[in-house]
Amino acid sequence: MNSTSTLVERELQLWNKVPQVTIFFWMIKIMATTVGETAADYLNFNLNWGLTITTLAITGLLIVALFFQMSANRYIPSLYWLAVVLISVVGTLITDNLVDNLGVPLESTTLYFSLALLVTFVAWYASEKTLSIHSITTRKREAFYWLAILFTFALGTAAGDLVAESMNLGYLVSAVIFATIIGLITLAHFRLKLNAVVAFWLSYILTRPMGASLGDYLSQPHSEGGLELGTTGTSIIFIVIILGLVLYLTKTKKDQVSL
């Protein structure tokens, strides 16, 4: 590859609209997932907003956040991670509305969101010939990316709740099981050459139920197998950590490619 091609490739990476996948990416993603679970419960139950009002309010905030995120011409940590936190809440609420308000079984919601995610990936690949998050350099690719992210959160919520209810394993055990599966996927990628894109999206889906199980373990009462920190305390702890990491990444640019 000549120097001109290398420079063009690195410039595309520099202006990629999403962060590089580092340990910081997964740390913030898991905590954002946890916040999505606890914040939804806090607004729904603690503040008595109910599912409908909570869904409308957070969806409105998500639309605003995505407008600014997609209007930017580069990756901005604060914008990107705000959108992720909000979309994690919305993804949780979509599944909760289908199950609690409309009575759709978890088996059905898991199937529906699996198909929706598959259709999104097929349409994305047919249009762009790639599903890599290292090439989110156009508005169309970013639109596919955020749609896929939404369905991963909704699917992760449905599948996680289905496993939790059918197997009744408890929050901590569930979190460990999902973490173990993610670990096996990572091992398969590095040792068995599992495709990087496949490994990424499988892990991204599974971090949703893992983060939700972790959030429930921290927030729920002792009688239900939790540490009883409450949804407020758990949300505050993780939001503070997320803010700290985002500020760190904004300053150091460790999740960005620099020329």
Sequence and secondary structure as in RCSB ss.txt:
>XXXX:A:sequence
MNSTSTLVERELQLWNKVPQVTIFFWMIKIMATTVGETAADYLNFNLNWGLTITTLAITGLLIVALFFQMSANRY
IPSLYWLAVVLISVVGTLITDNLVDNLGVPLESTTLYFSLALLVTFVAWYASEKTLSIHSITTRKREAFYWLAIL
FTFALGTAAGDLVAESMNLGYLVSAVIFATIIGLITLAHFRLKLNAVVAFWLSYILTRPMGASLGDYLSQPHSEG
GLELGTTGTSIIFIVIILGLVLYLTKTKKDQVSL
>XXXX:A:secstr
  HHHHHHHHHHHHT SS    HHHHHHHHHHHHHHHHHHHIIIIIS  HHHHHHHHHHHHHHHHHHHHHHSSS 
 HHHHHHHHHHHHHHHHHHHHIIIIIS   HHHHHHHHHHHHHHHHHHHHHHHS   GGG  SHHHHHHHHHHHH
HHHHHHHHHHHHHHHHH   HHHHHHHHHHHHHHHHHHHHHH   HHHHHHHHHHHHHHHHHHHHHHHHS GGGT
S   HHHHHHHHHHHHHHHHHHHHHHH TTS   
